[in-house]
Amino acid sequence: MLKQRVITALALLALLLPALFATNPWPFMGLTVVLIAAGAWEWGRLNGMPAGAAWAGAALSLLACGVAEQWGWVQHTPPLVWLLAGAMWVLLGAWMIQRGVPGWGLWPRGARWLAGLLLLILAWVAMAQAHQRGVNFLLSVLVLVWAADVFAYFFGRAWGGRWIKTKLAASISPGKSWEGVLGGMLGVFLVAVTWAEVDRRWALPGLSFYSLLFAKGWFVALPALLFMSAMSVVGDLVESLVKRSAGMKDSSGLLPGHGGVLDRVDALLPTLPLAMMLVFWI
């Protein structure tokens, strides 16, 4: 299993890194839209859609992303779109986690499917737009999610359940603890401060997400970073909830050793649009 994970990770890096740093944005947009389409196919399967509908969802997401690019949304998305995406993630995520696994099945299957496709499409638009703002900006958002995940894992392993006996979401993801969440927030804060300082001292090309936040002051940056950390956890929990509802361990087997595309990008789906929302509205 470890060998498979390493081989898959190296293959993905071999594809993503050249596209990420290419001077032309099309290789990155093309590669990521294929990944989003694969995620849309997985989403259809997770929600019990027929095979044809799952493939249609993948095609629909490709078409919608293409239309968004033609409309110029990759360069400049109407700020209300990001506000809509943020409201959907906050309200829908809170509702899903509060109601738990049984509550998800109460939604009409078609509504669940379409809501997920919309959020996947918005995540791609946010990723493409973040890339056009600069590699420094996009990487800072990606690293925020990775830092939250890594620090949460180690804090959860070391102190999970010692200080706060109540589980974070026992029926959805029994292994997650409040200590892990708090550790993830601490990790994000440390990464943000360090990254912003590196930006200031070495004048990296383009501004990072953290530098934009700290430019508005600590009273803006700190709540925004805590919010982003929390929403990365929400993305993870939402996907875990849907998988439990479907009785599936992984979203698919597309990435040997890693599961499916949604298993790898679940925490990014809310954080990318929310990062763009904060940039526009703060």
N, C-alpha and C positions, 0 to 999 in steps of 0.2 A: 504493500500500500504506500509506504513512504517513497519507494522508488518511483511509483506511478505519479505521486504528487509532485516530486521534484522534476520529472521529465515534462509533465504538463505545464508546470510553472515556467520552466525554461523556454518551452515552445511559445507560450503566451508572451513572455518578455521579448523573445526574438521578433515577434510580430508587432507588439505594441510600442516598444521603445523607438525603433526607427520612424514609425508613424507619428509618435508623439513629438519628436524633435525635427520632423521634416519641415522645410520652409513652406511647402504647400499644405494647406489644411485638409485637402481631400483624402489623402490616405488615412488620416486619423478618423475623419468623419465616416468614411466608408467602412473601416474595420469596426468601429463602435456601433454603427447602425446595424451591422450584421449580428453583433452580440445582442443588441436590444431585440432584434427580430427573433433570435433564438430564445431570449427570455420571454417574449410574447407567446411563442409556441409552448414553452413550459407552463406558462400561466394558464393557458387554455386546458392543458392536461390536468393541472392541479385543481381546476374548478369543474372537472367532469365534463368538459365540452367534447363533442365527437371529434374524431381525428381530423375530419375535413375542416371543422370550425377552428381547431387549434392552428392548422396551417393557414387558414384564412386570416386569423389574428396576426400571424407573423407577417403575412403579405400586407395587411392593413397598416401595421406599424411602419413597415418600410415606406409605404405610400405616404402616410401622414408625415413622417420625418422629411421625406422629399418635398412635400408641399410646404412644410414649415421653412425649409431652406429656401425655396423659391420665393416665399413671402418676405424673406429677409429677417426672419426671426432669429437666425443664428447670430446675425450681427446686432440686432436690436429687437428684443422681444417686448411687447407692450407690458409695462409694469403690472397691470392688472392680472396678466396671466400668471406671474409669479405669486401674486397675492392669492389667486385661486388655488394654485398648487400647494402653497403653504397652508391655507385653510383646510384643504382636503386632507393633507397629511396629519395635521394636528387633530382635527375633529374625527376623521375616520380612524386614525390610529388609536386615539383615546377610547372611542366607542368599541373598537374591536378588542382591545386589551381588557377593557372593563367587562365586556360580555363574555369573553373567553371563546374557546373552540366551538361550543354549541351555538353561540350567537351568529357565527359566520354563516352557518348553514341556513339561517332564517332569511337571508337575502335571496332574492331571485337570482338564479344562476347567471342569466344574461347580464344583469346589472353588475354582479361581481366581476364578470369577465371584462365588460366594457370599462369599468372604473380602473381596473388594473392596467388595461391597455393604454388608457389616457395617461396614467401616472408614469408608465414606461416611456411613452413618447415625450412627455415633458422632461423626464430625466435625461433623455438623449439631447434634447434641445439645450438644456442647461449645461451638459457636458461639452457640447460643441461650442457654445458661447463662451464657456470658461476657458476652453482651449484657445479661442481667438483673442481673449484678453491677455493671454501669455501662458507659457508653460509654468512659470513661477506661481501664477494664480491657481491654475488647475491642480498642480501638484500639492499646493498647500491645503486645498480642500480634500484631496484624496488622502493625504497624510493625516489630516484631522481624524478621519474615520479609522484609519489603521492604528493610530495612536490610542484612540478610545478603545478599540478592540483589544490591542495587545496589553495595555495597562489594566483593563478590566479583567482580562484572563488571569494575569499574575496576582492582582489584588484579590480576586475571587478565590483563587487557589490557596493563597496564604491566609486570608482573613475572612473568607465568606462564611456568614452565619455567626461569627464570634461577637460582633457588636450589635447587629440587627437580626433578630431571630426570624422575623417575617421574610419569606421569600419574595423576590421581585415579582415573579409571575409563575408560580409553581405549576399551574395547570398547562402552561404554554411551553416554558423552558425551565425545567426544575434546576438546572445547573447554574442559573444566573442569580446573583445576589446583589443586594444594595451596596455592599462593600465594593463589589466589582464595578458598579456604576460610578460610585464616588471616585474610585481609583482611576477609571477611564477619564472622568472630568479633570482630575488632577493632571493626568498625562497630557491631555489636550492643552491645558493651560500652560504647562511647561514647554511643550513644543511650540505653542503660539508665541510665547515671550522670546524664546531662543530664535525662532525663525524671523520675527520682526526685527530683532537686534542684528541678525546677519544681514537682513535687507538694508538696515540703516548704515552698517559699517562698510559693507562691500558693494553696495548699490547694484544688487542683482537685477537683471533685465526684467522690467515690468514689476508691478506691485503685487505682493502676495495678498491673499484674503486677510491674513492677520494684520498686515501693515495698514490696510484700509480700515479695519476695525479700530486699531489703536490710534489712528489719526483722529478718531472721533472722541477719544478719551476712554479711560478705564471704566467709567460708569456705563458706557455703551459696549465696550469690548467684552467685559467679563460676563454680563448676562447673555450676550450673543453667543459666546463660546460655550457656556453652560447649556444653552438652548440647543445648539448644534450637537453637542455630545449626547444630550438626552434623545434627540430625534434620530441619531444613528442607532441607538438602542431600540427605539420604536420600529425602525425599519427591519431590524433583525427579528424582533418579536413578532411583527406582522407576518413575515414570511414563515416563521416557525409555526405560527397559529394556522396558517393556510395549509401547510404540509401536514400538520396533525389532523386537521379536518378532512384532508384527502387520504389519510392513512399512509403517507409516503415519507420515507426518511430523507430523500434528496429530491430536488426539483426535477432532476433528470440524471443521466449518466454521460452527458456531453463532454464533461471535463474529467477524464479518468483520474481517480484519486481525490477529486475535489467536489464531485457531485455535478450540479448543473450551474448554468450561468447565474440564475437567481440566487443560488447559494453563495456566490462570490460577490454579488453586487447589491444584496438586499439592504445593507446599511447606507449605500450610496444613493439609493433611489430617492429618499427624502432629503438627504443633505445637499445634493447638487442643486435642485431647484430652490431650496431654502437659502443656500449661499447666495444665489443670484437675487432672491427676494431681498435679503439683507443689504446687498450692495446697492440695489435700486432705491430701497425705501429708507435706509439709514444714511 
